[in-house]
Amino acid sequence: MLDYWLLGLAMMLIVEGLLPFVFPKLWRETFARLVMLADGQLRFVGLTAMLSGVLLLYWIQ
């Protein structure tokens, strides 16, 4: 079970690292926009990301 958690963490880190590695300027601009969002907007972005992940996991299985 721990292997799956570590695999998921490794995959998340790979995906998270792609944008700053390939498009550093775009990543910096996007991150600057995220910092300027209100708390409610940022929570909505987080909720959307979590729901997308859950739906993807459901679709895979």
SULTA-V956183 format. One line per field, one symbol per residue. ss: DSSP state (@ for helix, = for strand, . for the rest). burial: + if it has 24 or more other ideal C-beta (glycine too) atoms within 12 Angstrom, else -. Layout:
ss: ???
burial: ???
//
This chain:
ss: .@@@@@@@@@@@@@@@@@@@@@.@@@@@@@@@@@@...@@@@@@@@@@@@@@@@@@@@@@.
burial: -------------------------------------------------------------
//
